[in-house]
């Protein structure tokens, strides 16, 4: 984190965390907690992140929530914390609770047909090996291709998928390194709004994300909490702060741990009658 204004905003949040009985730490996964990886199953968190998250979870005063474009259960082995926190998958379409129950939307027949048609189109174009299928959606990834090839394939996929999406109707959602055809409904912003409603006002809340899809979450959080863009390079964003991973993220989570320790110390001092 750099800049005086950034540090002031972070310290204000951390002071609130130290004083509050409960807080909320909301995080995207790929690109935020973990570096992008061409093999999705090897995209483990940056070094040190799992230990910091584990300590935050063990303290019990922070509601940790992962809000990701992946299927919710796919994150569990990559994250490696216990117990598993709440996970919103598929950009908010899935909700996996800590007790293992999972809420998923009903996938209607027009959605099934549209996804099948999108799959057939990819196969006809010889692009099926870059597809990812999940609840109510299919994502196409061009990450790892050179800029010219990625741009050409992006245009090809958008042109091929647009009439399919319009006929269903479906949503075309672009993300960093790909595009997703998905059923309309909940997104990351809806996930944030649900969590805010459940926790009530005056609760310290932060959302950390890197992708264009996280902008919906930043906007949903608004002034109710602190929104943080986590990227190596800055881009235009609705987030209030920008930090660089992994160092900036590690510093932020370490400060969160310090904040609740400060809160424990203050509580212990009060209960002992010391001043």
N, C-alpha and C positions, 0 to 999 in steps of 0.2 A: 504494500500500500504506500502510495506517495502523495504528497500534497497535504497542506495543513487542514484544508476543509474536509478531506477524506478522513483524516485521523480524528478530527473532532466528531464527525458523524459516527465513526466506529466506536469511539469512547463513550458517546452518549448511549449507543445501543448496549454496550457491554456493562455500563453502569446500571441500566435497566434490567439486564439479565441477572446481575449480581443481587439486585433487590427484589426480583420477582420470584414467586413460588413456582412458576411454570413459564416456559418460553417455547418458541417453535423455530426449528432449524430446517428449512426446506431447501433441497438441493437437487439439481439435475445430475445425471450420472456421466454419460460420455461427453468428453470435452470439458467437464467441470471437475468431477472427482477423479476421473480417469482420462488419460490421453487417448486420442483416437487411435484405433488399431484396425488394420485391414482384416485381420481375423477377429471377428467380434467376440469369440469365446475366449480370447486372450487379453481382453481389455480390462486388466485389473487396475485398481486404484493407484494413484501416485504413491510412492514410498512415504510411509508415516501417516497417511490419511486414515487407514483402517484403525490404527491404534488410537488416534485422536477421536474418531467417531465412537469407538468402543467405550472410551472413557466417558464421553458425553452421554451415551446411552446408559451406562452403568450408574451414573449419578442419579438418573431418574427424574430430573426436573426439566428436561428438555424433550419436547415431542419432535423426534427426528423423522422426517418424511422425505423419501426419494420420489421425485416426479420426473419420469423418463419417457423417451420415445420407444424404448424396448418393451417387450412383454414383461410384465411385473416379475414373474418367477425367474426369468432369465438373469435378473440382477443379483439374486440371492447368493449364488456361489462366487460371483465376481466380487461382491462387497465384503463377504467374509466376516460379518459381525453377528453377535448373538446376544439377545434374541433378535430375530429379523425385524427391522423397523417397518412401519407402514410404507407401502410402495404404490404409487399410482403409475401404471404402465400404459403404453400405447398413447402417449400424449394426453392422458387423463381418461381414456375409455375404460381402463381396468382400475380397480381399487383392491389391493391385497392388504388386509389388515394384519396386525401383529399376531393374532390368534390363528392365522392361516385361512380364514374365510376370504373368499374373493368375489367381488361384485363385478359382473360384466354385463354389458347391455345386450338386449335381444337383437340378434342379427337377422333382419328381415330378408325375405326372399329376393327382393330387388337388389339388395346389397350383395348377397351371395352371387347373384348372376353377374353383377358388375365386376366383382373381384375375379370371377372365373373368366370373364371376357378380357380383363386386363392381363391375366395370366396367359391366355391364349395369344394375345397380341405380343407379349414379351417373347414367347416361344417362337412365334413366326419371325420375329426380328433377330433371333439368336441372342437375346439379352437375359434369358431366364436365370442364368447363374448369378446375377447380381440382385436378385429379388429376395425380399424378406417378407414372409407371410405371418400375420398376427391377427388378433381379434378385430374383426371388422375393417381390416386394412391390408394393403400390400405396399411395401416401400421398395423403391429402386435406388441403389447406391452407385455413385460414380466416383467416390473417393478413391484416390490412388492413381487416377488417370491424369495425364497431362492436361493443362488448361484448355488447349484447343479441342482435344478429344472430348473432354468433359462437357464443354460448351455445346459441341455438336450433338452429343447423345442427350443432353438435357433438352434441347430443342426438339429432338426426335421423339422422346418419351412424352413430353408435354403435348405435342401435336397429336400423337397417337392416343393418349389417354383422355384428352379433353372431351371428345364427343361421348366417350363411355361415361365419364363422370357427369356430364350434363344430362344424360338420359336417365340416370338412376333416381335422384341426383346424389352425387358424392362430392366430397371436398378434395381438392388437390392442395396439399400442404408441403411447401418447400422447406427443407432443413439444410444444415451445413453438410454438403456432400451428397444430396439426393432429393427425392421428391416422394411423397406418399399419397396414395389414393385411399381415402378413409371415409367411413360412414359419418354423417353429420352427428353432432352431439357434443359431449364434454371434451374440453381441451385443457391445457395446463392452467389457463386462467380460471376455468371452472373449478379445478382441483384446489387452487389457492382460495377462491371465494368460499368453498365448502369448509375448508380448514379454519378460515377466519370466523365464519359463522359459528362453528362448533366451539371455538376457544373463547369467543367473546372479545370485547374491547379491552384496551389497555394491556394487552399481552405483548411482550417483545417478540417480534417476528422478523426473520430475514429470509430472503430467497436468493440463492446463488445459481446462476446459469450462464451458458455461453452462446446458445444457438438462437436463431431467429424465432424458433418456436417458444423460447423462453420469454420473448417480448410480451406475449399474452399474459404470462404470469407476473411480469414486472408491472404491467398496466393494472392488473387485478389487485395487486398489493397496494399500489398507489402510495398514499401517505400513512397507511396503517402500519407500515414496517419499513425495513431497509432493503432495497433491491440492489444486487451486486452483479455486475458483468464480470465473468471469469474467462479471460482470453489473453493469449500472448500479445495480440495487437488490438488497439481500441477500434471500435466502430460506432456509428451512430446508434444510440440506444435509449430506451426509456428508463434504464437503470440509473440509480443515483450515484453509484460508485463503480469504479473499474479496478480490478486487481489482476495480476499476472499469475498463472499457475506455473509450477507448483508452489513456489516460494510464498507468494502472496496469500494463497489459499491456506497453506500450512500455518502462516502467521495468524491469519484470521481465526482458524479453529483453535489454535493454541491460546489465543486471547480469550476465546469463549470458555475454555477449560479454566483459565485463570479467573475469569469473572465469577463462575459459580463457586470456585474455591474462596474468593473474596467474600461472597455471600455467606458461605458456611462460617467463615471466620467472624463476620459481623454478628451472625446469629448466635454463635458461641460466646462472644464477648457480652452480648446483651443478657443471655441466659445466666451468665456467671456473675452479673452485676458489676463487671468492670467497666470503666469509662476511660 
